[in-house]
Amino acid sequence: YTTTESLLMLSVAYLIALLPLSVLFVILERFFKKKVA
């Protein structure tokens, strides 16, 4: 691997890891807002 390729793979891995987390946070936020209101 070159440095650029490894950095690219790392950023892609971060995106794949963070996407479900952000979606989960949005769902949780909506759920709690409905519960409070």
C-alpha distances in whole Angstrom, upper triangle without the diagonal:
4,7,8,6,6,10,11,10,12,15,15,15,18,20,20,21,24,25,27,28,30,32,33,34,36,38,39,40,42,43,45,46,48,49,50,52
4,5,5,6,9,10,11,12,14,15,17,18,20,21,23,24,26,28,29,30,32,34,35,36,38,39,40,42,44,45,46,48,50,51,52
4,6,5,6,9,10,11,12,14,15,16,18,20,21,22,24,27,27,28,30,32,32,34,36,37,38,40,42,43,44,46,48,48,50
4,6,5,6,9,10,11,12,14,15,16,18,20,21,22,25,26,26,28,31,31,32,35,36,36,38,40,41,42,45,46,47,48
4,5,5,6,9,10,11,12,14,15,16,18,20,21,24,25,25,27,29,30,31,34,35,36,38,39,41,42,44,45,46,48
4,5,5,6,9,10,10,12,14,15,16,18,20,22,23,24,26,28,29,30,32,33,34,36,38,39,40,42,44,45,46
4,5,5,6,9,10,10,12,14,15,16,18,21,21,22,24,26,26,28,30,31,32,34,36,37,38,40,42,42,44
4,5,5,6,9,10,11,12,14,15,16,19,20,21,23,25,25,27,29,30,31,33,35,36,37,39,41,41,43
4,6,5,6,9,10,10,12,14,15,18,19,20,22,23,25,26,28,29,30,32,34,35,36,38,40,41,42
4,5,5,6,9,10,10,12,14,17,17,18,20,22,22,24,26,27,28,30,32,33,34,36,38,39,40
4,5,5,6,9,10,10,12,15,15,16,18,20,20,22,24,25,26,28,30,31,32,34,36,36,38
4,5,5,6,9,10,11,13,15,15,17,19,20,21,23,25,26,27,29,30,32,33,35,36,37
4,5,5,6,9,10,12,13,14,16,18,19,21,22,23,25,27,28,29,31,33,34,35,37
4,5,5,6,8,11,11,12,14,16,16,18,20,21,22,24,26,27,28,30,31,32,34
4,5,5,6,9,10,10,12,14,15,16,18,20,21,22,24,25,27,28,30,31,32
4,6,6,7,9,11,12,13,15,16,18,19,21,22,24,25,27,28,30,31,33
4,6,7,7,9,11,12,13,15,17,17,19,21,22,23,25,27,28,29,31
4,6,5,6,9,10,10,12,14,15,16,18,20,21,22,24,26,27,28
4,5,5,6,9,10,11,13,14,15,17,18,20,21,23,25,26,27
4,6,5,6,9,10,10,12,14,15,16,18,20,21,22,24,26
4,5,5,6,9,10,10,12,14,15,16,18,20,21,22,24
4,5,5,6,9,10,10,12,14,15,16,18,20,21,22
4,5,5,6,9,10,11,12,14,15,17,18,20,21
4,5,5,6,9,10,10,12,14,15,16,18,20
4,5,5,6,9,10,10,12,14,15,16,18
4,5,5,6,9,10,11,12,14,15,16
4,5,5,6,9,10,11,12,14,15
4,5,5,6,9,10,10,12,14
4,5,5,6,9,10,11,12
4,6,5,6,9,10,10
4,6,5,6,9,10
4,5,5,6,8
4,5,5,6
4,6,5
4,6
4
